[in-house]
Amino acid sequence: MIRVIVVAASPVVRAGLSAVVSSNPQLTVVGSAADLDVLSKSVEQLQPDVVLLDLGSNPQPIWTKLQLISEQPIIAIAEDIDSIDLETAFRSGIRGILSTTSTETEIIAGVEAVASGLVVLHPDFLELLAMREKVVANAVQTLTPREIEVLGMLGSGLGNKAIAKRLQISEHTVKFHVSSIFQKLGVSTRTEAVTAGVRLGLIML
């Protein structure tokens, strides 16, 4: 028997998820909570095998709270899959991500898989990851050697004037390169561009 705790801010969602879990004879709901703060106090007593967590529309404030129950495998249901950073989610204890469009069968299968030590990702999330990988690959291929050089100087904290002087080109040309870098990496600030460059292995800090 897999012991499950259901966490959702909405009483309706909490009742619905509890009903889904209870419909399977292999699963049992040992508790529910509206908030992770409340849950952390009862986890030790209830000893769940899996925490079924509704992230709601904005998962960001939840990541830090998840550290409170980091010992428990968590399967999360997200309204907006696009907004989830997979690395942050896994670091916070998430072992499964489903969508609010997931069926009862998918939720039950997901809970069972996470309880068995597997990682579960909704097909929409896998599709999104594939698209992101394609964008990354394209960025690496299309960034010119000069743009990579400029990106490296951005990483060193140099301004447009200093970059222009070092490369012996005009400030206008530097601005053009920076704008092109932003567009190709899908970012809007220098910090984001440098972060993306490091992540892609284009530059080193």
Buried (B, 14 or more C-beta within 10 A) or exposed (E): EBBBBBBBBEEEBBEBBBEBBEEBEEBBBBBBBEEBEEBBEBBEEBEBBBBBBBBBEEBEEBBEBBEBBEEBBBBBBBBEBEEBEBEEBEEBBBBBBBBBEBEBEBBBBBBBBBBEEEEBBBEBBEEBEEEEEEEBEEBBEEBEEEBBBBBBBBBEEBEBEBBBEBBEBEBEBBEBBBEBBBEBBBBEEBEEBBBBBBEBEBBEE
